[in-house]
Amino acid sequence: MTDKTAALLERIAKALDRLAPSARHSADWLAHPAYLWDGHEARAVPSLIAPRLVLLRGIDQQKEVVVSNVARHAEGHAAHDMLLWGSRGMGKSALLRSAVVAAQLAHGSAIALVQVAPEALSGLTALFAELGAAQRRFLVYIDDLGFEDGDSTGPRQLRSWLEGGVEARPGNVRLAVTANRRAIVARHMSEQDDPINRRDVVDDQLALADRFGLSIGFHACDQDDYLAIIAGYAAEYDLTFESGDALEWSRRRGARSGRVAWHYITELAGRAGRVL
């Protein structure tokens, strides 16, 4: 066989692979506590890592609502889709993971977490088709969701999936979304000035957030809450700290949040030669 013939056959083989790709292997939706969905297929996560609920401080009201809703879903009772919105680093995604872990401890494998990357939203309908056929309940989780300016397809798809559309999520699935803004879609000053579509634009944006049964706000913590978060972590990992040093850390970071508190704990552990 000549090199030219071999190259031609290789190109033909690659073209055939593109036309008829290998069959996608369906995940075992009953076997694992969590999964990652890339828009085409799922990857199993053998262990779901999350902080203990008692360590999530400064968000007591939010924690009560989320944990209760996830527990109801795990039990097969009526439960809401959730939008967790607000300040960065205040534990939105950590709380979702922790709530699922708590539900799994209480109810075994009755519920699993499925994380979907924002760029994989186009494959959500295929995911729902697979989950709807599984005898298990799922919390589908989209972290840090946002839409580009001018993207009208994404928000409308999400509204359809939440309720009312022919491809709405199945009954054994609930959606949980985290976002920096309550409306998810960015709002601009021009909306205030346009006499033609001002009300339509604002209503269209808020309609997306209103599809969620629970819209839970997270706000930047004050100094006392910040120190309480650090104290909880320090007790958990047997570390000592000084309030002045912890506050100086937050000033250098320009923020007080659960994430900044955790970074400080990491710093303390490093100074002490410890592994977290």
Secondary structure, DSSP 8 states (H G I E B T S, - for coil): --HHHHHHHHHHHHHHHHHS--------TTS-SEEEE-SS-EEEESS-----GGG--S-HHHHHHHHHHHHHHHTTS----EEEEESTTSSHHHHHHHHHHHHHHHHGGGEEEEEE-GGGGGGHHHHHHHHHTSSSEEEEEE-S----TT--HHHHHHHHHHTTSTT---TTEEEEEEESSTTSS---THHHH-TTTHHHHHHHHHHHHHTSSEEEEE----HHHHHHHHHHHHHHTT----HHHHHHHHHHHT--SHHHHHHHHHHHHHHTT---
